[in-house]
């Protein structure tokens, strides 16, 4: 198994492949929903298209070993997740609150978005060897 170094963080090809796959799935799910939303609420449809293009750009960045790709992916996936929750709680501007929480494509999207953000956090927000965190509290 080979590895990739991103700003001092070593990331295996398996994790890179998983990140690319997850963020592309996020984008494709939003591309599927874009035409319907463009008819019902044009700005929401445009946000779905922006999500798709942002996800593709993030996948390219991740593939090229750029940390901005991971950051953009986290922004795209996290923003979509938050948008789904907002649309079903207080509603998006100019739109009524969505009643359907258990829409299959929406649930799949939230699952994949959460998995991507979790992978991002696993790669970039973990204790380093010199952080002093060794699993047990140290007393002076």
C-alpha positions as CSV (number, residue, x, y, z in Angstrom):
1,X,0.0,0.0,0.0
2,X,1.4,3.4,-1.0
3,X,0.9,6.6,0.9
4,X,0.6,10.3,0.1
5,X,1.8,13.1,2.2
6,X,-0.4,16.2,2.6
7,X,1.2,18.9,4.7
8,X,3.1,16.5,6.8
9,X,0.1,14.1,7.1
10,X,0.6,10.7,5.5
11,X,-2.6,9.4,3.9
12,X,-2.9,5.9,2.4
13,X,-4.2,5.4,-1.1
14,X,-7.2,3.6,0.4
15,X,-8.2,6.7,2.4
16,X,-7.6,8.9,-0.7
17,X,-9.8,6.6,-2.8
18,X,-12.5,6.6,-0.1
19,X,-12.5,10.4,0.1
20,X,-12.7,10.8,-3.7
21,X,-15.5,8.2,-3.9
22,X,-17.5,9.7,-1.1
23,X,-17.3,13.3,-2.3
24,X,-18.1,12.3,-5.9
25,X,-21.2,10.5,-4.6
26,X,-22.2,13.6,-2.6
27,X,-22.0,15.6,-5.8
28,X,-23.9,13.1,-8.0
29,X,-26.7,12.9,-5.5
30,X,-27.1,16.7,-5.7
31,X,-26.9,16.6,-9.5
32,X,-29.8,14.1,-9.5
33,X,-31.9,16.5,-7.4
34,X,-31.0,19.7,-9.2
35,X,-33.5,19.6,-12.1
36,X,-36.5,19.2,-9.8
37,X,-35.3,21.9,-7.5
38,X,-34.5,24.3,-10.4
39,X,-38.2,24.1,-11.3
40,X,-39.6,24.4,-7.7
41,X,-37.0,26.8,-6.2
42,X,-34.4,28.1,-8.6
43,X,-31.9,29.2,-6.0
44,X,-32.0,25.8,-4.3
45,X,-31.4,24.1,-7.7
46,X,-28.4,26.4,-8.3
47,X,-27.1,25.4,-4.9
48,X,-27.4,21.8,-5.8
49,X,-25.5,22.4,-9.0
50,X,-22.8,24.4,-7.1
51,X,-22.6,21.4,-4.7
52,X,-22.0,19.1,-7.7
53,X,-19.2,21.3,-9.2
54,X,-17.6,21.9,-5.8
55,X,-17.6,18.1,-5.1
56,X,-15.9,17.4,-8.5
57,X,-13.3,20.2,-7.8
58,X,-12.7,18.7,-4.4
59,X,-12.2,15.2,-5.8
60,X,-9.7,16.6,-8.3
61,X,-7.8,18.3,-5.4
62,X,-7.8,15.2,-3.3
63,X,-6.6,13.1,-6.2
64,X,-3.7,15.6,-6.8
65,X,-2.8,15.4,-3.1
66,X,-3.8,18.9,-2.2
67,X,-5.1,19.7,1.2
68,X,-7.5,22.3,-0.2
69,X,-9.3,19.4,-1.9
70,X,-10.1,17.9,1.5
71,X,-11.1,21.2,2.9
72,X,-13.4,22.0,0.0
73,X,-14.9,18.6,0.3
74,X,-15.5,19.1,4.0
75,X,-17.2,22.4,3.2
76,X,-19.3,20.9,0.4
77,X,-20.4,17.9,2.4
78,X,-20.8,19.7,5.8
79,X,-22.7,22.5,4.1
80,X,-25.1,20.1,2.4
81,X,-25.7,18.2,5.6
82,X,-26.5,21.5,7.5
83,X,-28.7,22.7,4.6
84,X,-30.7,19.5,4.8
85,X,-31.3,19.9,8.5
86,X,-32.1,23.6,8.2
87,X,-34.6,22.9,5.3
88,X,-36.5,20.5,7.6
89,X,-36.4,22.6,10.8
90,X,-36.7,26.3,10.2
91,X,-36.8,26.2,6.4
92,X,-34.7,27.9,3.8
93,X,-35.3,31.5,2.9
94,X,-38.4,31.9,0.8
95,X,-39.3,28.2,1.0
96,X,-41.7,26.3,3.3
97,X,-40.3,23.9,5.8
98,X,-39.8,20.5,4.2
99,X,-41.9,17.9,6.0
100,X,-40.2,14.7,4.7
101,X,-37.2,13.8,6.8
102,X,-37.0,10.2,5.6
103,X,-36.6,10.9,1.8
104,X,-34.3,8.0,0.6
105,X,-32.0,10.1,-1.5
106,X,-31.8,12.7,1.3
107,X,-30.9,10.1,3.9
108,X,-28.3,8.6,1.6
109,X,-26.8,12.0,1.0
110,X,-26.6,12.7,4.7
111,X,-24.9,9.4,5.4
112,X,-22.3,9.9,2.7
113,X,-21.7,13.5,3.8
114,X,-21.2,12.4,7.4
115,X,-18.8,9.7,6.3
116,X,-16.8,12.2,4.3
117,X,-16.6,14.7,7.1
118,X,-15.7,11.9,9.5
119,X,-12.9,10.8,7.1
120,X,-11.7,14.4,6.8
121,X,-11.6,14.7,10.6
122,X,-9.8,11.3,11.0
123,X,-7.1,12.5,8.6
124,X,-6.6,16.1,9.6
125,X,-7.7,16.4,13.3
126,X,-5.9,13.6,15.1
127,X,-3.2,13.7,17.8
128,X,0.3,13.7,16.5
129,X,3.2,11.8,18.1
130,X,4.6,14.9,19.7
131,X,1.2,16.2,21.0
132,X,1.7,14.7,24.4
133,X,-1.5,12.7,24.0
134,X,-0.7,9.0,24.6
135,X,-4.0,7.5,25.7
136,X,-3.5,8.0,29.4
137,X,-3.4,11.2,31.4
138,X,0.0,12.2,32.6
139,X,0.6,13.7,36.0
140,X,3.4,16.0,36.9
